[in-house]
Amino acid sequence: MKHTIFEEQIRGIKVDRVIRDSEFSMPIKHMHPEYEIYFLIEGERYYFIENETYLIHGGTLVFIGRNEIHKTGSVLNQSYHDRMLISVTGEWLNPFLQSFSLWSLDQFFESHKVISLDKAGLTYIKNLFETVALEIKTKKDGFECMIRIKMAELLLYSYRNHKDPRRIIDYRISQSGKHKKVQEITAYIRGNFQNAITLKDISEQFFISKGYISRIFKDVTGFTITEYTNIQKVKYAEELLENSHFNMTRVSAMAGFDNITYFERVFKKCSGLSPMKYRKLHKQNRTIPFP
């Protein structure tokens, strides 16, 4: 059963808290252009991010960057969980962060994935989430400024926990058989997506049947082998479009596509834009490295 404690949003940011006491796995094919902060208050969950599965527990923060593949799943005999979630756009928060010489969200989320908090940290972060929800709900004078302040506070607190050696930071990457095997397969795909790899190639590489690979891969990631491989190609093509002057034919070939027509179709399906429009909207962005 799902119990929604609160769900508040304005343009640019959304926050909610949900408790579930039954089996639940995040919908398949899950990725989006917003940044996401997932906070597990109580329970245990598997959390797949890009190519790794984490076993997370109560008091854990998970940071999902824009367009990162991610999926939560149930742990055996551990269906109950209580979690909060913030979804925010870079357009809404980045100008505020950078006005104080802080990082962009891209910089922060690239350096942070999973942070495990102590009891005091759990209470502190829970209060921050609740304050953001209350500010959106009541909309008192200056509420958007207050929300941005609280978001900066959340990121700074997380950064300090990540850097402070006195804190216990527990990544606990899952080593269960299924998740470990999928992690090996995703690493292989990410290292070879520019080549014409197939399900048969992966089956022979790992000495596992094609049917079993297809089943466990979709169960853990939410995507088929082909879909996941194409996403890696598109992400690489996006980098080329942003940071080079190569024409579309060369970008398509360098990303591992057999022909430009298929490249354009897959690219638009993944990014929502044609390659040409993507290049026009995303100029090369050089930023100061994250400390």
N, C-alpha and C positions, 0 to 999 in steps of 0.2 A: 504493500500500500504506500502511496505517495502522499506526504503531508507538506504543503507549502507554507512556511512560516511567514515569509514576506517576499514580495517581488516588486521592485520599484525601478523605473527607468526614465531618463530624459534623453534627448538627442546627444549621443556621444558616450553614454555610460549606462550600464544596467547592473543591478545587484539583486541577488536572490538567495534565499536559504531554503533548502529542501531536506526533509528527513524521509528515508525509505526503509521499510522493514521487510522487503521482499526482493527477490532476485531482480537485478537491473544491470543492463549493459548499455552504454551510450550508443545512440544510433550510428549505423555504419556510414562510411564515407564522410567523416567529420573533419572539416577544416574551414576556416573563415578568416576574413581580413582583420578582424578585431583581435586585440591582445586579451588574454584571459588569465585571471588569477583564481585558482581553485584552492579552497581551504577546507581540509577535512578536519572536522571538529572531533568526531568520534567514529570508530569503526575501522575497517581495513578494506583497501581496494587495490586492484591492479590498475596501473596507469601506463598506457603505451604512449610514448612521445617520439615521433619520427622513426627511430630505429631501436629504441630501448624500452623495456618494461620495468617499471618500478613497483615494488610492493610498499604501499604507503599506509600510514597509521594515523590515529588521531593526533592533531597538532602539527600536521604537515601542510606546507604551502607548495603549490605546483604552479609554475609560470609557463604559459603557452604562448609562443610568439605568433605573429600574424602568418596565416597560411601554413602553420605547422600541423601535420597529421597527428591526431591524438584520439584516444579512446579509453574509457574506463571500463572495467569489468569486475564482476563479483569474485571474491575469494571464497573457496569452498567452506560452507557452514558459517559464513560471515556476511549474511545479506544486509543486516542493519547498518546504516551509516547516516551521518548527519554532516552536511556540507554546505558551505557558502561559496558563491561564485560572483566575481566581478568581471564584466566584459567592457572594454574601453577602446576607443579609437585613438590613433596617434594624433589625428587632426585636432581632437578635443583637448588632449593632455600635453602633448609635446611642447607647444609654445610656452606654457606655464613652467614646465620643468626647466627648459633651457633659458628662461629669463632669470633663473637663479644659478646658472652655470652647472646644472645637473645634466645627466645623461639624456639621450633620447630613449624612447621605449625599446627601439631596436637594439641599442647598445646594452641596456639593462637585461632584457630578456635573453639575449645571446649568451650572457654570462651566468644566468641563474636558471635553474630548472626545478630542483627540488630542495627545500629547506625544512628540516625537522626542528621544531621549537620545543622549549621546555614548558612547564606548566604556566609560568608567568607570561611567557611569550604567547601561548595559546590564548590566554585571557586578553592580553593587549591587542592582538590582531582581531579577535572576535569583536572587541569593542569598536575598533576602527571600521570594520565592515558594517556593524549596526549603526554607527554614526552616519556613514555614507547613505545607508538606506533611509534613515530618519530625515536627513537633510533633503533628499529627493522627495520624500513624502510630504513634509511640511512646507517646503519651499519658502523659508523665511528670507528676509533681506540678505543678499549676498550669499545665497546657498550654493551657487555654482563655484564661487571662489572658495568657500569652505570645503566643498567636496574635493577640489583640486589640491587644497592644502593637506587634506587627510590622505589622498592618494600619494602625494609626495612623502608624507610621513610613513606610510606603509612601505614604500619602496626603500626609503632610507633605513628603516628598522630592519628590513629584510637584508639589505646590503651589509649592515653592521653584524648581523647574525652570521652571514655568509663569510665575513672576514675575521671575526673574533675567534681565536683559537680556544677560548674558554668555553665556547658554546659547543654542544654536542650536535653535530650536523650529520645526519644519517641518511645516506642515499639509498641503501638497500635495494640495489638492482635485483630484480627477481631472477633466480637461478632454477626455477621449475623447468622440467624438460621441454614442454611446449614453448614457453616464452623464450627460453635460451636458444632453441632451434630457430625460432622466428627472428630473433636478434641476429643470429649468424647469417640468415638468408637476406635480411634487409641490409646488413653490412656488405654482403656480396653484391647485391643489386646497386647500392650506392657507389660501389667501386667499379662497376662494369656497365652502367646504364648506357654509356655512349656506344657500346657494342650491341650487336643484334642478339642479346640473350633471350632465351625462351624458357618456358616452364620445363621443357625437356632438358635443357642445359642445366637448370638448377637441380632437377631430379638426379641427374647423373653426377653433378658436383657433390651433392650431399648424400647420395645413395639412399634416397627416400622416394617412395612412389609419388607420382604426380598428383594423384587424388588426395593423399594425406597432406602433401604440401599445400595444396589449394585450400583444404579445409581448415588447417590450423592457422594459415596465414590470414585468411579472412576473419576468422574468429578473434584473433589478437589485434589485427590492424584495422579491420572494417573494409579493407580494399582487396581486390584481386591482385595477383602478381602483375598483370598488365597495367592496371590502373596505378599501382604504386610506382612501377617503373616509369610510366609516362609522366607522373608528377615530378619525379626526380629530373627527367629531361626538361620539363617546362621550367623548373626552378633554375636550372643551369642556363637555359635560354634567356630567362629574365635577367640574369647577371650579365650575359653577353649584350643584351639589348640596352641595358643601363650603362655599361662601362666600356663599350667598344663601338666602332663604326662599321662593323661587318654588315654586309647586306643580308637579306632574309634567307637567301639560299645557303649562304655559308653558316649562318646561325643555326639553321635547321640541321645541316649536316654535322656540325660540331656537337650539337645536343644529342645526336644519335638517331634522328628521324630519317627514314628511307626516302621520303619525298616531301616537298614543301606543302602540298595540299593537305596531307595528313597532319603535318606539323601545325599548320594554321588552324585546322579543326580542333585538334587536341589542346593547343594553347588557349584558344578562346573558351573551350569547355572548362579548363582548369582556372584560368585567370579572369574570365568574364570579358576580356578585351582581345582584339586582334593583335598580333605581334607589332604591327605598325602603330596602332593607337597606344599600346603599352609603352613603346619607345618614346612617343611624343609626350606622354604624361609623366614619365619617370626619367628625369635627367640624372646624370651621375652625381651622387651625393657623397662627398668626402667629409668625414666627421672625425673628431678627436677620439682616439682610442679610449675604451673604458679602462678606468684605473685598476 
